[in-house]
Amino acid sequence: MGYSQERISTEAYINQYKKIAVDKMKEYKIPASITLAQGILESGSGNSRLAREANNHFGIKCHVGWKGKTFYMDDDEKNECFRKYKNPEQSYHDHSLFLTQRPRYAFLFGLEITDYKAWSHGLSKAGYATNPRYPELLIRIIERYELFKYDTQALKGRKREQAVEAEPVEKESHEFIAVNPSDFEVVAKSDSGRFVHQNNGRKLIFAYENDQISSLAAEFNIFSWQIVKYNEFEKGEQLSVNQIVYLEKKRRKSHTHKEHWLREGESMHAVSQLYGVRLKRLYKIDELIPGTQPPAGTRILLK
């Protein structure tokens, strides 16, 4: 593609790529406003030579390990290598992968997803661009064209989709994920000789055959209601052999793992127990509707 093509207005660019930005926000948790603003800024609203001839809308250079097509042009240095894509959609997808797979950008995903100002400054801090005014330029674009409305749209759209696609359940299934007790650190032993383990900084035990919540409460000198609350059990919960039972409240996020890919038959409660993260917090972190069961293959964020 050459410069003989008619120039694209910023408004037309937004209209053309807003859906992709919204979809990528749902999938990768990168604000749509940030993605669009970066695309506008880096590609000159799709009019730059790099965008027109290489479909590269984010100025992403080749970097070590890039095996795709390349495009050479002068930038900070002469004849630099940039990634070349089959279409702009591939550029948007690679932008999402670029931010999610590089450790230096990891802290961004701890920011509020609707805080475009924090994200703008964070990208600059992580070294995405050398221009010291980069955050200011992104924020100006977002506010001028009200791109923040697409963040709201993505969040609402995701919740609607989950309400339709997620399988409603009358009561959260408490099937547990089979684990090997030896995989968990032993930190103590009860008077009866039962090992007390630790997971995500919280104490737990593994249920024996015929264990009851009431007998465990007596063994560890706590109330039955505490065990029910700590483990987010249903009233009348029947324990199974090797089922994880926490002796103190689970944490608000995992301090050891970032994500879990849901497998066939695994419930949200089972994931909560496996990583020592409160079930209600998991639903909130992943913006899922409480009481729904996502399908196998869903990525469950743990923090």
N, C-alpha and C positions, 0 to 999 in steps of 0.2 A: 504494500500500500504506500502511496506517495503523498506528497503535500498538495497534489492537485485536487484532492478531495476537499469538499466544503468543511469548514471548521465547525466543531461541535460546541454548542453553548453549554455552560455549566448546568443549566436547568435540564437540558436534554440528556446530558451525561448522567445526572442523578436519576432521571426517569428510566434510563436504560439499565442502570446497574443496581438500583435500590433493592430489587428483589433478591439478587445474588447476595448483597451485603446482609440483608435480613436473614436469609437462609444460613449463611455462614455464622452469624451470631448465634442462631439456635444450635448449630452443630459444634462450634468451637469456643463459644463464650467470649468472642471478641466484639465489642460494641459496633453495631452497624454504622453508627455515626463516625467512628474512628476509621473504619475501613473505607467508607465513601470519601471522607475528608482527605485521607492519604492518597486515594486514587486520584482525586481532583488535583491535589497539590503536586504529586509526583509525575502525573501524566499530562498536566496542563489541560485537565478535563478531556483527556483522550486525544489531544492534538499534538503531543510531542512526537518526535521522530521515533523514540523508543516504543511508544504505545502503538503508533501506526505501522511500523515496520517489524516489530518484534512482539506485539501484543503484550508488552511488559508494562503494566500500569502502576507498579510500585517501586520501580528503580532497583529491583533486586539483582545483585551481581551474581556471578557464577559461584564463587566460593568453592572451597575444597569439597569434593564428593559429587558435584553437579554432573550428571551424565546426559542431560538433555541437550537440545540445540542451543547455540550461542549466537550472540550478536555483539559486534565490537564498535565502540564509539568513544570519543574523548569525554571524560568527566572530570573527576578530581585529578586523574592522571591521563596521559595520552593512551588511546586505543585500549580502553578497559573492556573486560569481558562481562556481558550481561546475559541473563537467561532469556531465551526466546521461546514463546509458547505458540501452540496451534491456534488458540483463540483467547480472547480476554477472560473467558470463564476459567480457563486453566490458570491464568495469572492470579485471579481472585482466590482460587483454591490453594495455590502455592503460597500465597501471602498468609493464609490461615495456618498452613503447615509450618511456614517459616517462623511464625511467632510462637506457636505451641510446642515446637520441637527443639528450640534452642534455650538452654538453661538461663542465659542472661535476660530473657524476657519472662521467666517463670513468675517473678514477683508481681507482674501486672495482673495475673489472674487471682491475686488476693485482694485486688481493688474492687470497689463497688462497680458493677458492670454498667451502671448508668452515669458514672462519674467521668464524663469525657475529658474534663480538665485534668484530672489525676492521670488518666491514660495518656493524654497528650504529653504531659511532663515526664511520665514514666518512659515513654518511647524515646524521648530525647536523652534521658538519663542512661538508658540501656545502650545508647549509641546507634539508634536506627539512622539518624541523619547528623551531619556535621554542623548544620546551620544552627547557631544558638537561638534563633528566633523560631525554630521549628514548632515548639508548643504553641506559641502565640499565633502562628499562621494557621495551624490546625483548628484551634479554638475559634478564630475569626471566621473560618469557612463554615464550621459547624453551626455557629450562631447566626451567621448571615443567611444561610439556607435552611435553618431549623432542622438540621439533620438528626438532632436528638429525638425527634418524633419517631424515627425508625427504630430506635432502641426500644421505645415503649411498644411499638407495633410488634417487634420480634418477641418480646416477653409475653404479650397478650396472645399472640398467635401460637406460641409454644404451648401455653396452658390450654388453649382450645384444642390443639391437636392431641395433647395428652389425655384430655377429657374424653376424646373420641376413641383414640387408639389404645389407651391403657385399659386393661381388663379390670373392671370394678369387682371388688370382692366384699362380701358382707362382713367378713372378719379376716384380719390379716393372718395369713398362714404362718405358723411358727415352725415349719420344717427347718431343720438346722443343717448347715454344711458340715459334712464329716471332716474332721481334722485330727491330726495326731497330737495328743497331749504333750509328747516330747518336744514338739516344735515351740512350746511356750515355756518361758523361763520359770523355774520354780523359785519362789521367794519365801516360802514358809511351809510348815506342816501342822495340821490340826492335832488336837489331843487324841483323836481317834486314829491318827496316822495318815490322814488324807493330805495329799499334796495341794498346796495353794500356789497357783500360777499367776503370772502377770501378763497383761496384754494392753498396749496403748496406755501404760501407766496405771492400769486399774486391776485390782485383784479379782481372781475368778477361780472356780473349781470345775471339775468335770463330773457330771452326775454318774452315780453307780446305778446298777439295777435295783429297782424298788425304792429309789430315793424319792422323797416327797418334799415339797417346799417347806412344809411345817417342820420336818425332821432336820432339814438343813439349817433352818432358822435357829432351832434349838442348839445344833452342833456349833454354830458360829456366833451364838449369843446376840442375834439380831431378830427383828420381827419379820413375820411372814410377809407382811405388806411391803416391807422394804425390798425383799427379794423380787416381789412382783413388780414393784416400781422400778428398781434398778435395771431389770431385764425387759421391762415393758411387756410383761406376760399378760395373758388374758386370765380372768377369774377362773379358777379350776384347772389351770395349766397342769398337764401330766408330763413329767420329765422322761426323757429317753436316755439310754446308756450313752455316755460320752458327750451329752449335750452341755454346752457352755452355760454356766450360771455365774453371773457377776455378783460379788459381795459388796460392791459399792457402785455408785452412779457412773455410767459410762460418760465419755467425754463428748464435747461438742464437735470435734473433728478428729481425724486421724493424724497422729504425729509421726507415723511411719510409712504410710502409703498415700498416694495421690488419687488413685482410681481403682475401680473393680469392674470387670466386664461380666455382666450378668449371664449366667449359664442356665440351661434348661432345668426347670424345677426349683431354682433358687428364689427365695422370697426376699423382700426388702428387709424383713426382720432378721433373716439369716445373715445377710450382709452386715447389718447393724451389730449383731453378736460377734461375727467373725473379726471385725475390726475395732470393736469397743467404742462405737459411735452411736449416740442416741438416735433412735429411729425417726423421731420427729425432726431432728436436725438434718438427717439424710434427705428427707422429703423437701425440706426448705433449701438446702444447698443445691439440690438438683432441680428445684422449681417444679416438683411433681405434686400432683394432687394427693393429699393424705388418703390412705386406704386403697390406692390403685396399685396394680402390679404391672410394672413395665415388662415388655417381652424379652426373651433371651436375646443377647447381643447388645443390650443397652449398656452404655458406659455410665457407671454410677460414680460420681465424684465424691470423694471422702473428706474434702476440705475446701 
